[in-house]
Amino acid sequence: MDARSAALVRANFRSVLESPGGAERLISAFYGHLFAENPRLRELFPPAMQMQAKRMVTAIQYMLDHLEDWERAQKFLEQLARDHRKFGVLPSHYDAAGRALLAACRSYHGPNWNRSLDEGWRDITILISASMAIGANSDKSPPSWEATVVGHRRVLEDLAIVRLQSEEPVPYQAGQYVPIVIPQRPKLWRYLSPAIPANPYGEVEFHVRKIRGGWVSPAIVNETKVGDKWMIASPLGGLHIDRDTDRDVLLIGAGTGIAPLRAQLIEMGRRGINPRVHFFIGGRYPCDLYDVENMWQLSQSNPWLTIVPVCEQKTNPWWYPHPPADAPYGMHRTLIGNLGAVVASFGAWADRQIQVAGSARMIADTRRALIAVGTPEWNISSDPV
């Protein structure tokens, strides 16, 4: 695909996203064409398709942003295809998906469609469908594993730590995330990052915060019971610390976004030699730093690790009627301010491998703050989903 066609398709997709309701209309047209060609495919997806639509827009945007780094884009698409195995999607279905996306683009634009757009989007749909078919064919592991809830602890009113155990270990790497589905919300898959590394006993730990208006997270926090059976699908994501370089590491996590960073640190604690790591743990209130003391305890036996707590507010909210606890002797004092701004106030961290994990808004704000002080953008890693 030449640079002109790539630029044309990017600009066209951007115009769709900037048009009010444009993304929703395009994705709705895609599923309409897909299910019209093969009505049985509708049975593979959940009744509510809003999350699927959002994820598809994110996937297309990520792929278009990385056309010049095709190895990275292809790896992402192959992972996405392996993820779709949990729905029962087969490699042969991706040709139909490519045709449906091209047909959706044509119907969305109507009389404004032209030959150049048709050729550009045709190339894109071929790249997407071929890469995803390769990904789906390459994974011979089970599409999912059953795990039993063995522990459920409410840390805050809206936050729970859930422990599960599967008969055979789920083969994820520390830093990855996995799709899960719970019995209270069948077919509604959500992505969670394990907060501990994989182990031979099949134990997995998730930190889950209740999202107001959410379908799944309130059920996990409020309704999950010991003995519940969850399904966990194939791991995704690429957050990791590169040991082939001598660069030190900067980790920035907020809320339950600390989970993939926490898992990597616990795994590093099992090694003899590690790079130097600064871990900034952020939250809006002091009570949001629910795991900071555990991480500080880890740092006491691992001198390469420095823990820095950051809060936007000095005091806890009215609904959490306990004053902030005194920090353990020797722990870095809590810094007050926006997490990204606080980290950026120390400089560009240009010599570090940087990982950012948290909400999409937090990641975007932190990325902007770091780039503004001179951090090379390619040093900053975060997962697209």
BAKE-368195 format. One line per 8 residues: number of its first residue (from 0); their letters; for each residue x, y, z of C-alpha. Coordinates in nm, 2 decimals, m for minus. Each point is the difference from the previous one (the first is absolute). Layout:
<lokols>
NUM	A	X Y Z; ... $
</lokols>
This chain:
<lokols>
0	MDARSAAL	0.00 0.00 0.00; 0.16 0.33 m0.11; 0.03 0.31 0.23; m0.27 0.19 m0.20; m0.26 m0.27 0.04; 0.09 m0.03 0.37; m0.04 0.37 0.06; m0.33 0.01 m0.19 $
8	VRANFRSV	m0.15 m0.29 0.21; 0.12 0.15 0.33; m0.15 0.34 m0.09; m0.33 m0.17 m0.10; m0.02 m0.20 0.32; 0.08 0.31 0.20; m0.29 0.18 m0.17; m0.23 m0.29 0.10 $
16	LESPGGAE	0.11 0.03 0.36; m0.04 0.38 0.01; m0.35 m0.02 m0.15; m0.28 m0.01 0.27; m0.10 m0.37 0.03; 0.23 m0.09 m0.29; 0.18 m0.28 0.17; m0.32 m0.16 0.12 $
24	RLISAFYG	m0.16 0.02 m0.34; 0.30 m0.16 m0.17; 0.03 m0.28 0.25; m0.37 m0.06 m0.01; 0.02 m0.03 m0.38; 0.29 m0.24 0.04; m0.19 m0.24 0.22; m0.31 0.04 m0.22 $
32	HLFAENPR	0.19 m0.12 m0.31; 0.18 m0.27 0.20; m0.31 m0.15 0.15; m0.20 0.04 m0.33; 0.27 m0.22 m0.17; 0.01 m0.25 0.28; m0.29 0.03 0.25; 0.14 m0.28 0.22 $
40	LRELFPPA	0.30 0.22 0.10; m0.24 0.22 0.20; m0.03 m0.29 0.25; 0.37 0.03 0.09; m0.03 0.35 0.13; m0.16 0.14 0.32; m0.35 0.16 m0.02; 0.14 0.35 0.07 $
48	MQMQAKRM	0.26 0.09 m0.26; 0.11 0.35 0.12; 0.33 m0.13 0.15; 0.07 m0.19 m0.32; m0.05 0.31 m0.21; 0.24 0.21 0.22; 0.26 m0.27 m0.01; m0.02 m0.03 m0.38 $
56	VTAIQYML	0.05 0.38 m0.04; 0.30 m0.02 0.23; 0.14 m0.29 m0.20; m0.04 0.17 m0.34; 0.15 0.32 0.13; 0.30 m0.18 0.16; 0.06 m0.19 m0.33; m0.01 0.32 m0.21 $
64	DHLEDWER	0.23 0.18 0.24; 0.26 m0.27 m0.04; 0.00 m0.08 m0.37; 0.36 0.11 m0.03; 0.09 m0.23 0.29; m0.18 m0.30 m0.15; 0.16 m0.26 0.22; m0.16 0.17 0.30 $
72	AQKFLEQL	m0.34 0.04 m0.16; 0.00 m0.36 m0.12; 0.09 m0.13 0.35; m0.29 0.20 0.14; m0.25 m0.14 m0.26; 0.12 m0.36 0.05; m0.05 0.05 0.38; m0.35 0.13 m0.07 $
80	ARDHRKFG	m0.08 m0.31 m0.21; 0.12 m0.23 0.27; m0.23 0.19 0.24; m0.30 m0.05 m0.23; 0.04 m0.37 0.03; m0.19 0.02 0.33; m0.31 0.10 m0.20; 0.04 m0.30 m0.23 $
88	VLPSHYDA	0.12 0.21 m0.29; 0.19 m0.21 m0.25; 0.29 0.10 m0.24; m0.24 m0.04 m0.30; m0.23 0.27 0.14; 0.26 0.28 m0.05; m0.04 0.02 m0.38; m0.37 0.07 0.06 $
96	AGRALLAA	0.09 0.26 0.26; 0.23 0.17 m0.25; m0.27 0.01 m0.26; m0.25 0.14 0.26; 0.24 0.28 0.10; 0.05 0.11 m0.36; m0.37 m0.02 m0.07; m0.07 0.21 0.32 $
104	CRSYHGPN	0.24 0.27 m0.12; m0.17 0.01 m0.34; m0.35 0.03 0.15; 0.11 0.25 0.26; 0.14 0.24 m0.25; m0.26 m0.05 m0.27; 0.05 0.24 m0.30; 0.32 0.13 0.16 $
112	WNRSLDEG	0.17 m0.33 m0.06; 0.27 m0.01 m0.27; 0.25 m0.23 m0.17; 0.29 0.12 0.21; m0.18 m0.07 0.33; m0.12 m0.33 m0.13; 0.35 m0.11 m0.09; 0.15 0.12 0.33 $
120	WRDITILI	m0.26 m0.16 0.22; 0.01 m0.32 m0.20; 0.37 m0.02 0.08; m0.06 0.07 0.37; m0.28 m0.27 0.02; 0.22 m0.26 m0.16; 0.29 0.08 0.24; m0.24 m0.02 0.30 $
128	SASMAIGA	m0.18 m0.33 m0.11; 0.33 m0.17 m0.10; 0.18 0.09 0.32; m0.29 m0.11 0.22; m0.03 m0.33 m0.18; 0.37 m0.06 0.05; m0.04 0.08 0.37; m0.30 m0.23 0.04 $
136	NSDKSPPS	0.18 m0.29 m0.17; 0.32 0.05 0.20; m0.14 m0.07 0.35; m0.05 m0.36 0.09; m0.07 0.05 0.37; m0.35 m0.02 0.14; m0.21 0.31 m0.07; m0.10 0.03 0.37 $
144	WEATVVGH	0.05 m0.15 0.35; m0.24 m0.05 0.29; 0.11 0.15 0.33; m0.17 m0.01 0.34; m0.03 0.30 0.23; 0.19 m0.09 0.32; 0.01 0.35 0.16; m0.19 0.33 m0.02 $
152	RRVLEDLA	0.10 0.29 0.22; m0.15 0.35 m0.01; 0.29 0.24 0.04; m0.21 0.31 m0.05; m0.37 0.05 m0.05; 0.05 m0.01 m0.37; 0.31 m0.22 m0.03; 0.05 m0.37 0.05 $
160	IVRLQSEE	0.29 m0.24 m0.03; m0.10 m0.33 m0.15; 0.20 m0.32 0.02; m0.06 m0.30 m0.23; 0.15 m0.34 m0.07; m0.01 m0.20 m0.32; 0.08 m0.37 m0.03; 0.28 0.08 m0.24 $
168	PVPYQAGQ	0.19 0.33 m0.01; m0.11 0.28 m0.24; 0.31 0.06 m0.21; 0.02 0.38 0.04; 0.31 0.21 0.04; 0.03 0.26 0.27; m0.12 0.33 m0.15; m0.26 m0.16 m0.23 $
176	YVPIVIPQ	m0.38 0.02 0.04; m0.26 m0.27 m0.05; m0.37 m0.01 m0.11; m0.23 m0.12 0.28; m0.37 m0.09 0.02; m0.19 m0.05 0.32; m0.32 m0.20 0.07; m0.20 0.30 0.10 $
184	RPKLWRYL	0.05 0.16 m0.35; 0.04 m0.29 m0.26; 0.14 0.09 m0.34; 0.11 0.35 0.13; 0.38 m0.04 m0.03; 0.22 0.26 0.17; 0.38 0.05 0.02; 0.19 m0.02 0.33 $
192	SPAIPANP	0.37 0.00 0.08; 0.12 m0.26 0.24; 0.17 0.16 0.30; 0.23 m0.29 0.07; 0.22 m0.21 m0.24; m0.12 m0.33 m0.13; 0.10 m0.29 0.23; m0.01 m0.38 m0.01 $
200	YGEVEFHV	m0.31 m0.01 0.22; m0.23 0.18 m0.24; m0.05 0.29 0.23; m0.11 0.34 m0.14; m0.08 0.32 0.18; m0.20 0.29 m0.14; m0.05 0.35 0.14; m0.34 0.13 m0.12 $
208	RKIRGGWV	m0.15 0.35 0.05; m0.38 0.05 m0.04; m0.08 0.22 m0.30; m0.31 0.21 0.04; m0.25 m0.12 m0.25; 0.21 m0.30 m0.09; m0.15 m0.34 m0.08; 0.28 m0.23 0.13 $
216	SPAIVNET	0.22 0.18 0.26; m0.29 0.07 0.25; m0.09 m0.37 m0.01; 0.36 m0.10 0.07; 0.03 0.24 0.29; m0.35 m0.05 0.15; m0.11 m0.35 m0.10; 0.30 m0.23 m0.05 $
224	KVGDKWMI	0.01 m0.29 0.25; 0.26 m0.27 0.08; m0.08 m0.30 m0.22; m0.11 0.21 m0.30; 0.13 m0.14 m0.33; 0.17 0.26 m0.24; 0.13 m0.06 m0.35; 0.34 0.15 m0.08 $
232	ASPLGGLH	0.10 0.02 m0.37; 0.34 0.03 m0.17; 0.23 0.27 0.13; 0.06 0.32 m0.20; 0.22 0.31 0.03; 0.37 0.07 m0.02; 0.11 0.19 0.31; 0.34 m0.13 0.10 $
240	IDRDTDRD	0.34 0.11 0.11; 0.26 m0.05 m0.26; 0.30 m0.17 0.15; 0.20 0.03 m0.32; 0.07 0.36 0.08; 0.19 0.16 0.29; m0.27 0.27 0.04; m0.16 0.04 0.34 $
248	VLLIGAGT	m0.38 0.00 0.04; m0.28 0.25 0.09; m0.34 m0.14 0.09; m0.31 0.23 0.03; m0.32 m0.16 0.12; m0.33 0.14 0.14; m0.28 m0.18 0.18; m0.04 m0.36 m0.10 $
256	GIAPLRAQ	0.22 0.08 m0.30; 0.29 m0.10 0.23; m0.08 m0.37 m0.05; 0.21 m0.07 m0.31; 0.29 0.20 0.14; m0.03 m0.17 0.34; 0.01 m0.34 m0.17; 0.32 0.08 m0.18 $
264	LIEMGRRG	0.17 0.13 0.32; m0.09 m0.31 0.20; 0.15 m0.21 m0.28; 0.31 0.22 0.00; 0.03 m0.06 0.37; 0.07 m0.37 m0.08; 0.31 0.09 m0.20; 0.34 0.08 0.13 $
272	INPRVHFF	0.09 0.30 m0.22; m0.25 0.27 m0.12; 0.02 0.35 m0.15; m0.08 0.29 0.23; m0.38 0.07 0.02; m0.19 0.30 0.11; m0.37 m0.08 0.05; m0.24 0.30 0.03 $
280	IGGRYPCD	m0.33 m0.12 0.15; m0.28 0.25 m0.04; m0.36 0.06 0.11; m0.24 0.27 0.05; m0.02 m0.05 0.38; 0.24 m0.16 0.25; m0.24 m0.30 0.03; 0.04 m0.07 m0.37 $
288	LYDVENMW	0.36 m0.10 0.08; m0.13 m0.33 0.13; 0.30 m0.20 m0.08; 0.29 0.24 0.05; 0.12 m0.15 0.33; 0.02 m0.35 m0.16; 0.21 0.15 m0.28; 0.21 0.19 0.26 $
296	QLSQSNPW	0.06 m0.32 0.18; 0.12 m0.16 m0.32; 0.24 0.29 m0.04; 0.15 m0.07 0.34; 0.15 m0.33 m0.12; 0.07 0.12 m0.35; 0.23 0.31 0.01; m0.04 0.06 m0.38 $
304	LTIVPVCE	m0.37 0.10 0.06; m0.11 0.34 0.11; m0.37 0.07 0.08; m0.14 0.35 m0.02; m0.37 0.06 0.10; m0.19 0.28 m0.17; m0.35 0.14 0.08; m0.21 0.28 m0.15 $
312	QKTNPWWY	m0.16 0.08 0.34; 0.16 0.00 0.35; m0.30 m0.14 0.18; m0.24 m0.29 m0.06; m0.36 0.06 m0.13; m0.30 0.02 0.22; m0.11 m0.35 m0.08; 0.33 m0.14 0.14 $
320	PHPPADAP	m0.02 0.12 0.36; 0.36 m0.09 0.09; 0.28 0.25 0.00; 0.31 m0.09 m0.22; 0.22 m0.25 0.18; 0.35 0.11 0.10; 0.25 m0.13 m0.25; 0.24 m0.27 0.12 $
328	YGMHRTLI	0.33 0.13 0.12; 0.24 0.04 m0.29; m0.26 0.01 m0.28; 0.01 0.29 m0.24; m0.24 0.28 0.11; m0.32 0.03 m0.20; 0.02 0.26 m0.28; m0.31 0.21 m0.07 $
336	GNLGAVVA	m0.11 0.07 m0.35; m0.10 m0.15 m0.34; 0.19 m0.32 m0.05; 0.14 0.08 m0.35; 0.10 0.35 0.10; 0.17 m0.12 0.32; 0.21 m0.26 m0.19; 0.08 0.25 m0.28 $
344	SFGAWADR	0.12 0.26 0.26; 0.30 m0.23 0.06; 0.11 0.04 m0.36; m0.02 m0.19 m0.33; 0.10 m0.34 0.13; 0.15 m0.04 m0.35; 0.23 m0.28 0.10; m0.28 m0.22 0.13 $
352	QIQVAGSA	m0.23 m0.27 m0.13; m0.34 0.14 0.10; m0.33 m0.18 0.06; m0.33 0.18 0.07; m0.31 m0.19 0.12; m0.33 0.13 0.11; m0.31 0.15 m0.16; 0.01 0.11 m0.36 $
360	RMIADTRR	m0.02 0.37 0.11; 0.28 m0.05 0.26; 0.23 m0.16 m0.26; m0.07 0.27 m0.26; 0.06 0.28 0.26; 0.32 m0.16 0.13; 0.13 m0.06 m0.35; m0.06 0.37 m0.09 $
368	ALIAVGTP	0.17 0.12 0.32; 0.31 m0.21 m0.06; 0.03 0.09 m0.37; m0.03 0.37 0.09; 0.31 m0.01 0.21; 0.20 m0.19 m0.26; m0.07 m0.37 0.05; 0.05 m0.18 m0.33 $
376	EWNISSDP	m0.35 m0.14 m0.09; 0.14 m0.34 m0.10; 0.13 m0.05 0.36; m0.36 0.00 0.13; m0.19 m0.33 0.00; m0.37 m0.06 0.07; m0.25 m0.25 m0.12; m0.25 0.11 m0.27 $
384	V	m0.29 m0.18 0.15 $
</lokols>
